[in-house]
Amino acid sequence: MPFNTALSGIRAANTDLQVTGNNIANASTTGFKTSRAEFGDVYASSLLGSSPNSAGSGVNLHKIRQQHSQGNLNFTENQLDLAVNGAGFFVVSNEDGQFYTRAGAFGLDRDGYIVSNTNDRLQGFAADDRGNVGGVLSDLQIDVSTQAPRQTTLAEGQFNLDANETVLESVGSSITTDGGAVGVARQGLSEDTTTILDLGAIATPVNFTANPTSFQISLAGSSPASGNGTLNITLDSSTANSVQDIASLINSAIFGASAPINAQAVVVDGRIEFQDITSGVGSEITLDNVTGTNALSTALNDVVTAQNASGTPESVAGIAAVTNGYDRQTLEFTNPSGGTVTFTSERGSSAARTASELNSLSGVTASARTQATINGGTFDNSNNNLRLNGVTLSSTNLEGLASEINNLSSSRLPGVRAEVTDTGDLEIVATTGADLRFTFNGPQPAGNADVVGRTGTGTQTVDTLGDAVVIGGSVEITMQEGYALVESTPEVGNLFAPLTPDSFTEVAINAFDPNDQGTYNHSTSSTIYDSLGNPHVMTQYFVRQEYDPADASTSPNHWRMFVLIDGQDVGDPDTTLPSPENTLPTRAEFNVHFRSDGRLNTELTDDMLISNWVPRDSDGEPFGALAPLNVLQGGSLPVSEPPASSNFQIDLTGTTQFGSSFAVEERDQNGYTTGRLSGLDVSETGIIFARFTNGEAQILGQVALANFANVEALRPSGETKWSQTFESGEVIIGAPGSASLGSINSGALEESNVDLSAQLVNLIIAQRNFQASAKTIETGNATTQTIINLR
């Protein structure tokens, strides 16, 4: 009977419809692999085999074969969308075991594990803190919490230093003023006085036409000397209606003479005085040969009579104001070519002016400084009228006075600073070398200020209105290499004492100064981090060193590298200095040597350990980061990990000295600040590369791929996953791109490999097969019915 044969055909067609329908249903399923139903015919057989003329018994399902061909790649914007390009499966795991899939739509769960849409965890090889990938399969996890900071322990730099750079530093000589007049406090009048001869009050009017007056006036000791002499004055042609008219007539006669003298008539409080035009000189004014009988003649005769009676001039000699006491002095310099330059300072010139004029000479630089001390035990400014360099100071105690002076240091008292010392005195310094002049300026009483200049020169007191104490400054002269100071005139008692070899000191000219770009050849800066993750700027300065073949202490291709952090010195303390200097950081410097082929000479180049860096905030104060461990305390290389101090190493491996411009070839350091995850990248080999907001990047692990000897024998487990079977063989797990495994495409998904057109055709064929098998049953039924109906 054909019924069983037809039924097997219906069952086969139905299976074919199920397989085809499943393919069509998963045409858009990521990573899905199409299947096909494979059938075989059925023949009845006996122990002796079947007859060649036996009719078939129907059809049987042999296998539903999976087609593991590559699906198309659909590129997305999600870096955790992964696709296998080639052979292999992603390995995922859940509580039911380990599975394999081509569906790479992954994301992160709340714990940072990389999971599929069904919450299966992606498997791979985790990396350690240094980015080294291990070989043990485990759940891949990405730390989404804040990344802890890392302190810099190694700063690497590869530079090229220009071999054509010149040596900037040279050796010159220096001399500091050491004469007997330097810094001595001098007391005297605050202002110049003028030589005066008082005529007293004179009644007016005076008719000189009717009653002429004549007299002789003489001036001696004035300056300039050409203004001294004797004049005969005659007034006989006008009437003076006031004392000022009389003074004007006398002055017209004096200044109208062919050889006038430096004297003049001045009206003061209604009185006439003869005065020396030049103030501050101790001159004499005398009168003689007076004629006439008017009021002027009477006043002139009274002076002559008194002068003759005393035998001394009646005039009061002028007095010069107190100065710094510096005389005119000539200095003679020689230059490298043997030429001579002569410099002369004016009498009474301040150290500031002398230094300024010296700076105009070629090869010579000069600086000046003035210092004075006010004794705190006797200071009295109760009337708020102490004056410093013409500026009235109102503070009644030294602390207030210091504050007042410092507030004016950038305006009315330029360059003047003040500080109360430990002994309770006030130390005042003029950094420009200006004279320091102390006076009192009304009302009475004046007050008291005991002022000391250079140590050992004694105290001078200003306690009277009109008096002053003046202190002059010192000058330091630096001469470049080849320049010399050979003579000083006068030699004794002025700014400079007699010159001897001990007067001069060798000094470095154009020595390294981080604030002066002309003192270093190259510089570069980079960011480093302290233990709290705070950034700091490390600046490296390179200075070419001199080489003299005749000097064994020098060598060719020698540089010095200076290091500052945030502009501060970080070198170990110099214990040979007095306290507290012996605890302060020094300038960190290292010798850098190159071979004749321009490569770094590692044997001669110093080991570079920064061992005295105290991390500080923007106000320059320590804020709790790890402190240094200097060499005296045991700091050494290599720097311990994890770090126990702020110490770090500088490595210049690869640095060269070639005849080309300075260049930063490579720079790196191993510190970073706090950061959060900002992005992920997955390479073709499955390396998971994380980027953080602090600019750091880190390898977190590597995606694993699995393969089998017989992938068609894998058992579908649903959710586009397969599991291993005995027929599939042992799983082979490795890195993408290794052995027979394919590569990873990040930001892409593998589409289903279902050919929808072919599946629709298969659907039609299966449908017809089903219909045909059903028709076989219908026909068999009709035949059977016919047989039954036979009578």
Secondary structure, DSSP 4 states (H G I P E B T S, - for coil): --HHHHHHHHHHHHHHHHHHHHHHHTTT-TT---EEEEEEEE----TT---TTPPP-EEEEEEEEE--PPPPEEE-S-TTBEEEESS-EEEEEETTEEEEES--B-EE-TTSBEE-TT-PEEEEEEE-TT--EEEEEEE-B---SPBPPB---EEEEEEEEETTPPP--EEEEEEE---TTTT--EEEESS----EEEEEE--S-EETTTS-EEEEEEEES-SSGGG-EEEEEEE-S-EE-SHHHHHHHHHHHHHTSSS--SEEEEEETTEEEEEESSTT---EEEEEEEE-SSHHHHHHHHHHHHHHHHSS-SSBPP-PPP---PPPEEEEEE-TTS-EEEEEEPTT--HHHHHHHHTTSTTEEEEEEEEEEE-TTS-B-TTS-EEETTEEE--SSHHHHHHHHHHTTTTTSTTEEEEE-TTS-EEEEETT---EEEEE-SSSS--BEEEE-STTS-EEEE-STTEEEEE--EEEEEE-TT-EEEEEES-SSSSSPPP-GGG-EEEEET---TT-GGG-SEEEEEEEE-TT--EEEEEEEEEE----TT-TT--SSEEEEEEEETTEE-BPP-TTSPTTGGGS-B-EEEEEEB-TTSBB-TTTSPP-EE-----B-TTS-B-SSPPP--GGGT--SSPPSS-SSS-EEEE-TT-EEESS--EEEEEEES-B--B-EEEEEE-TT-EEEEEETTS-EEEEEEE-EEE-S-GGGPEEEETTEEE--TTT---EEE-TTSTT--EEEETEEEPP---HHHHHHHHHHHHHHHHHHHHHHHHHHHHHHHHHT--
